[in-house]
Amino acid sequence: MNQALLGLGRVVHRRLRPREHAFSYPSYFLWLPMRALRGQPCPALNRNGRGWLSFHDADHGDGGADALAWLDALLAAEGVADADGEVWLQTYPRVLGHVFKPVSFWFCERADGSLAAVVAEVNNTFGERHCYLLQGPELAWGQEQVASKVFHVSPFCRVEGRYRFRFQRRGDQVASRVDHDDASGPLLLTSLAGQLQPLTSRSARRAFFAMPALTLMIVARIHWQALMLAVKRVPFFSKPQPPERFVTR
C-alpha cells in the first residue's frame, strides 16, 4: 500500500526582468496518497487534529471535510473520467496550527500509474484560491504543460501570459517547476524540489525542529521579498478581480 511521505528540499525563485532577483530557501512538504489514506490513516499525519505538523482537509478545495471528495467532484465536472488510480497531494502541512499554502499539486493517476490529470491549487495572500487543471494525451512526468495565467498572485506581475509546468518524480526525488512567461518571454522561474522519505513521528519531529516556524516563515519571506522588489523599483500592479471560473484548463 502507498504510504504518506515527507519531502525535504528547497524552494527556488528567480525573476529575470525588469530587475534580476533570486532567492532559495530550505523547505519541507507532505506527499500524501489520498486514496490509500482513506482506507488506512497514517498515525504520524495528525489529520484534522492538533500536532506539530498536521493536515486539514478544510485547507483545500471548497473548505469541506473531505478534500479527496472535492477533488473527485471537480474531475467529474471537468470530464476527467480515468483518474481511477492513486491521488498524490504535494502540499505544505499546518505547523503548530498555522497554515499558508501558496500552491499545492494534486497528481491524479490512472490505475496503471500514469498521470490522468494534475490540479495546481493556488492560494494568494488575499485569501483567494484558484485551480489550474492540466490534462490531455501529452500529460506525463517530465513533460511540459502550459496554462494561461488568470489568477492574481504577486503585485509585481500582471495577470497575463502563461505558466509552464513541469513535474518530475524519479525514485525518491521529486520536483515541481512553474515558470511564468509574459509577452516578452520568460519572467519568473520557480521550483520546489526535494527527497522523499516515509512520514513517521520521528521524521516529522526532525523536520519540525529543523524549521519550527515553516508556514510563518513562508508568509514572512513573501513580504520580505516583496519589500526587496519594491526597493529595486520593480513596477507594482493593483489586484484585479478574481476570475469568474474557479478552474482554468
N, C-alpha and C positions, 0 to 999 in steps of 0.2 A: 504494500500500500504506500502511496505517496505520503511523505511526511512534511511537516512545516519546517521551513528553513529560515536562517538568518544570514543576511549578506553583509560583509564587511568590506568597505571600499572607499571611494572618493566621488564627490560631485565636482564637476569641472564646468566652467562657464567662460567663454571668450567672446568679446564684442570686437568686431573688425572696423566699424565706422560709426560716426564721423571721428571718434577718438578710440584708439585701441584701449581695451580694458579687460583684464582677466583675473580670475581667482580660482582656487582649488582648495577644497576642504575635505578632511576625513569625515566619513559618514557611515551609517549602517541602516539597514532596511529589512522588512519582512518579505518573504517569498512564500506565499501560502497556497496550498492545494485546496481550494474552497469546496470542491465536491467531496474529497476524501474527509475533510474536517466535519462535514455534515454527518458522516457516519461514525467517525472516530475522532473526537476532540483531542487537541494537543494539550497535555497538562501544563506546559510552560507558557501557553499563549495568553492566559488571563482574558478570555473573550468576554466582552461586555461587562467586565468587572474591574476591580482595582488591582494595581500592581505597579512595580517599577516600569515594566513595559506591558502594554495591553493593546488589544484590538477591539474596536467597537463597530458593529455593523452600521450604526446610525451615522458614522462619519463618511459614508459613501452613498452614492445614488440619490434616492429621494428621502434619505434620512430614516428609512424604515428599520424594522427589527431583523430583516433577513436580506443582507446585501446581495447574496447569490440569487435569490428570487427576483430581486430588482433587475439584476443583470440578465437573467434568462428572459424576463419580460421585455427588456429593451431589445435583445437579439431577435426575439419572436416578432416584435413590432417592426423591426427593420428587415425582416425576411431572411434572417440567418438561421437556417434550419439544421445545419450539420455540425454545430458545436456541441456534440454529444459526448466528448471526452472530458478530460480534466480542465479545470479553470484555475490558472495560476495568477495570483494577485501580488504584484510588486508594489509595496506601499510603505510609508513610514508608520511606526507604531505610535500610540499615545505614550508619552513619557511622564510619569507621575501625574497622569490625568490630563496633561496638556497636549493639544493636537493642532498641527497645521500641516497639510499635505499639498504642496504645490502641484504635484502630478502623481497619479497612481496609474499603473498599467494592468489591465486585465487581459491575460493571454488565454484565449479560448481555443482549446484543441478539439480535433475530431477524435473518434475512437482509436484511430491508428497513430495518434500522437502528433499529426501535422496541424499546423495553425489554420483554423477556420476564420478567426477574427481576432483583432486586438482593439480594445477600447482604452483610449487615453482619457482619463478623468482629471480635468484641470480645475484647480481652485485658485482664485486670486485673493488679494488681501482685502477686498471689499465684501467678502462673504458670498461671492457668486461662484457658480460651478457650471462647467460645460464639458461635453464629451465629444471626442473625435473617434468615429468608427472607421477602422481600417479593415477592408475585406475585399476579396477578389482572387482570381486564379494566380496572381503573381505574389500573393502574400506568403512569406516564408521567413524563417530565421535567416538573418544576414542580408535580406533583400530590402532595398529602399522603398518606402511608401510615402505618398505625398497627400497632403490635405491643405485646403485653403485656410488661412488664419482668419477667424471670425470673432474671436473672443479676446477681450482686453486682459492683459496680464501685467505688463510693465508700462508705466507712464513715459518711458523713454523709447517706446516702439509704437508706431502706428498700427492700427488693426487693418493690415493689408499684407499682401504677399502670400507666402505658403510656408508650411512646415515640411521638412523632410525627416522621416522617422527611419531608424534602423535598429533592429533588436538582434542581439546575439546571445546564444547560450551554447557553450562548449564545455562539457563536463560540469565542474563546479564553478566555472567562470561565466558571469552574465554581464551584459552591458545594454543600456537603453540610451540611445542617442537621438536628440531632437535638435535640428538646425533650422534656423529661420532665414528665409530669403525674402528680400523686398524687390522692388523694381530694378534696383541697381545690382542685384546679385546677393551672395551670402552676407548676412549681417551678424547673426549670433550662432555660435557653436556650443552645444551643451551636451553633457552626458552624466549618467550615474552608473557606475560600474563597480563590481566587487566580486568577492569569492564567497560561495555559499557553504554553509555548514548546518548541521541539524540544530533546530531551535530546541534547546533544553534549558532547564533552570540555570545551569552553570553558564552556558553561552550567553543567555540573556543578561545574567548578572555581570558578566565580564564586559559586555557591550555597554551596559548602563554605566558602570563605574569608569569606563574609558571616556564616555561623553554623557555625563549625568543630566545635562540640560539640552539634549539634542534638538527638540522641537522649538524650545525657546530660542536656541541659538540660530535656527533656521530663520525665524522671524527677525531676530536682531540683525542677522547678516544681510537679509533682504534690504532692510532700512539703511544699514551702513553702506552697502554697495550703491544704493540709490543716492546717498549723500556724496559718495565719490564721483558718480556720474554728473551730479549737479556741479561739483567743484570743477570738473573738466568741461563744463558748459555744453554737455550733450543736450540737445533740444528736448523739451518736456511737452507731452501731449495730454490733453484732458481726456478723462474717461468717457467713452461713448456709451450709449445704451447697449445692454447685452443682446445677443441675437435672439430672435423670436423662437427658433427651434432649439431644443436642448441638445440635440445630436447633430453633428456635422459629419457627412460621409466623405 
